[in-house]
């Protein structure tokens, strides 16, 4: 495995990430770190790895599930405070994804998992959330992605999110 395209300087952090939007029976599968908000499942692209390869790897590492990567939904430029409140500039690509085998993960409720970031273990809950909860304002980051998911357009969207 290559090195993640994630680095920091004295002034900021740069992150190249990819996220997979998995919807089944009007529910979306989200990840929720302990004591944090919901987010789209995904991870950092490694050097010399395509974004589609990254999604397949991340779903395999975090959920032990094989996925098929569908169409690109959105491209984002996100600015937010991260480690030790240092500003982060993140580029993220979001794709629709589908499970190759629906028996590979629980298809309802919440189940535990974890990720590793910078040699730190991050405990996660994976949660099937009804799309109606997104429509009703459930906080999922990045917030600007939610209307794109709910719109289900064939057009690739671009958005900028600034939370500094």
C-alpha positions as CSV (number, residue, x, y, z in Angstrom):
1,X,0.0,0.0,0.0
2,X,1.2,3.5,-0.8
3,X,1.5,6.5,1.3
4,X,-1.7,8.6,1.9
5,X,-1.9,11.9,0.1
6,X,-2.1,13.8,3.4
7,X,0.6,16.1,4.6
8,X,1.0,19.1,6.9
9,X,3.2,22.1,7.0
10,X,3.7,24.6,9.8
11,X,0.6,26.5,8.6
12,X,-1.9,23.9,7.2
13,X,-2.9,20.3,6.4
14,X,-3.6,19.1,2.9
15,X,-5.9,16.1,2.4
16,X,-7.0,14.3,-0.8
17,X,-9.9,12.1,0.1
18,X,-12.7,10.1,-1.6
19,X,-16.1,9.2,-0.3
20,X,-18.6,6.5,-1.3
21,X,-22.4,7.2,-1.0
22,X,-24.1,3.9,-0.4
23,X,-27.9,4.0,-0.5
24,X,-30.2,1.0,0.1
25,X,-33.9,0.9,0.7
26,X,-34.1,4.7,1.2
27,X,-31.3,4.6,3.8
28,X,-27.8,5.8,3.5
29,X,-24.8,4.1,5.3
30,X,-22.8,6.7,7.2
31,X,-19.9,6.6,9.6
32,X,-19.9,8.3,12.9
33,X,-16.7,8.6,15.0
34,X,-17.4,8.5,18.7
35,X,-18.3,12.0,20.0
36,X,-18.4,13.5,16.4
37,X,-20.9,14.0,13.6
38,X,-21.9,11.7,10.8
39,X,-19.8,11.6,7.6
40,X,-19.6,9.8,4.3
41,X,-17.6,6.6,4.4
42,X,-14.2,6.9,2.6
43,X,-10.6,7.7,3.1
44,X,-7.4,9.2,1.8
45,X,-6.2,8.4,-1.6
46,X,-2.7,6.8,-1.6
47,X,0.0,7.8,-4.0
48,X,-0.3,6.1,-7.4
49,X,-3.8,4.9,-6.5
50,X,-7.0,6.0,-8.4
51,X,-9.9,7.4,-6.4
52,X,-12.0,4.3,-7.4
53,X,-9.3,2.0,-6.2
54,X,-9.2,3.9,-2.9
55,X,-13.0,3.5,-2.4
56,X,-12.8,-0.3,-3.0
57,X,-9.8,-0.5,-0.6
58,X,-11.4,1.6,2.1
59,X,-14.7,-0.3,2.1
60,X,-12.7,-3.5,2.3
61,X,-10.5,-2.3,5.2
62,X,-13.3,-0.7,7.2
63,X,-16.3,-2.8,6.4
64,X,-14.8,-6.0,4.9
65,X,-17.2,-5.4,2.0
66,X,-16.6,-5.5,-1.7
67,X,-18.2,-2.6,-3.6
68,X,-18.8,-1.6,-7.2
69,X,-18.0,2.1,-7.7
70,X,-20.6,4.0,-9.8
71,X,-20.8,7.5,-11.1
72,X,-19.1,10.5,-9.7
73,X,-21.6,12.7,-7.8
74,X,-19.5,15.7,-6.6
75,X,-16.1,17.3,-6.3
76,X,-15.5,19.4,-3.2
77,X,-13.0,21.9,-1.8
78,X,-13.3,21.8,1.9
79,X,-11.6,24.1,4.4
80,X,-12.0,23.2,8.1
81,X,-10.0,23.1,11.4
82,X,-8.4,19.7,12.0
83,X,-5.7,18.3,14.2
84,X,-4.8,20.7,16.9
85,X,-7.2,23.2,15.2
86,X,-4.8,23.6,12.3
87,X,-6.6,24.6,9.0
88,X,-7.1,21.8,6.6
89,X,-7.5,22.2,2.8
90,X,-9.2,19.0,1.6
91,X,-10.1,18.0,-2.0
92,X,-12.7,15.2,-2.0
93,X,-14.4,13.2,-4.7
94,X,-17.8,11.6,-3.9
95,X,-19.1,8.5,-5.9
96,X,-22.2,6.4,-5.7
97,X,-21.3,2.9,-4.6
98,X,-23.1,-0.4,-4.5
99,X,-22.4,-3.6,-2.5
100,X,-21.4,-6.6,-4.5
101,X,-22.8,-8.9,-1.8
102,X,-25.5,-7.6,0.5
103,X,-24.8,-10.4,3.0
104,X,-21.4,-8.9,3.7
105,X,-22.6,-6.3,6.2
106,X,-25.7,-5.8,8.4
107,X,-28.3,-4.1,6.2
108,X,-30.0,-2.3,9.1
109,X,-29.2,-0.5,12.3
110,X,-25.8,0.4,13.6
111,X,-22.7,-1.8,13.8
112,X,-19.2,-1.0,15.1
113,X,-15.9,-0.6,13.2
114,X,-12.8,1.4,13.2
115,X,-10.3,3.2,11.0
116,X,-6.7,4.2,11.4
117,X,-5.4,7.6,10.6
118,X,-1.8,8.7,11.2
119,X,-1.2,5.5,13.3
120,X,-4.2,6.4,15.5
121,X,-7.2,4.1,15.9
122,X,-10.5,5.9,15.4
123,X,-13.5,3.9,16.7
124,X,-16.5,4.3,14.4
125,X,-20.2,3.4,14.3
126,X,-21.6,2.5,10.9
127,X,-25.2,3.6,10.8
128,X,-28.0,3.0,8.3
129,X,-29.9,6.3,8.4
130,X,-33.2,7.0,6.6
131,X,-32.9,9.6,3.8
132,X,-35.9,11.3,5.5
133,X,-33.6,12.2,8.4
134,X,-31.2,13.9,6.0
135,X,-34.2,15.8,4.5
136,X,-35.2,16.8,8.1
137,X,-31.8,18.4,8.8
138,X,-29.6,15.6,10.3
139,X,-26.1,17.0,10.4
140,X,-23.8,15.0,8.0
141,X,-20.5,16.5,6.9
142,X,-20.0,18.1,4.5
143,X,-23.4,19.8,4.8
144,X,-23.3,20.9,1.2
145,X,-23.2,17.3,-0.1
146,X,-26.6,16.4,1.4
147,X,-28.8,18.3,-1.2
148,X,-26.7,16.7,-4.0
149,X,-27.3,13.2,-2.6
150,X,-31.0,13.9,-2.2
151,X,-31.4,15.4,-5.6
152,X,-30.0,12.3,-7.3
153,X,-28.9,14.2,-10.4
154,X,-26.8,12.7,-13.2
155,X,-24.8,15.9,-13.3
156,X,-21.5,16.1,-11.4
157,X,-21.7,18.9,-8.9
158,X,-18.9,21.1,-7.4
159,X,-19.0,22.8,-4.1
160,X,-16.8,24.7,-1.7
161,X,-17.3,24.3,2.1
162,X,-15.6,26.8,4.4
163,X,-15.8,26.2,8.2
164,X,-12.8,28.1,9.5
